[in-house]
Amino acid sequence: MTEPVSIQQLPLDMRPREKLLKHGASALTDTELLALFLRTGIKGKSVFVMSQELLDRFKGFSGLIPASAAALQTFKRM
């Protein structure tokens, strides 16, 4: 099993924050945008994996934004 890629391991031009500053929010995927808000992953799970799992579970931002605290707490570190 390979270690998850952290934001710091990415080339500068592929990091979400740098992409946002250079190209604007429309250049980011939903996963990258959520990763910026979460900031870090947990041991064994990168912030990108966590972001994608949240978006998948709640069927995108439209389901994630109104999610209850109880629903969010089903995810480790939330």
Secondary structure, 3 states (H helix, E strand, C coil): CCCCCCHHHCCHHHCHHHHHHHHCHHHCCHHHHHHHHHCCCECCECHHHHHHHHHHHCCCHHHHCCCCHHHHCCCCCC
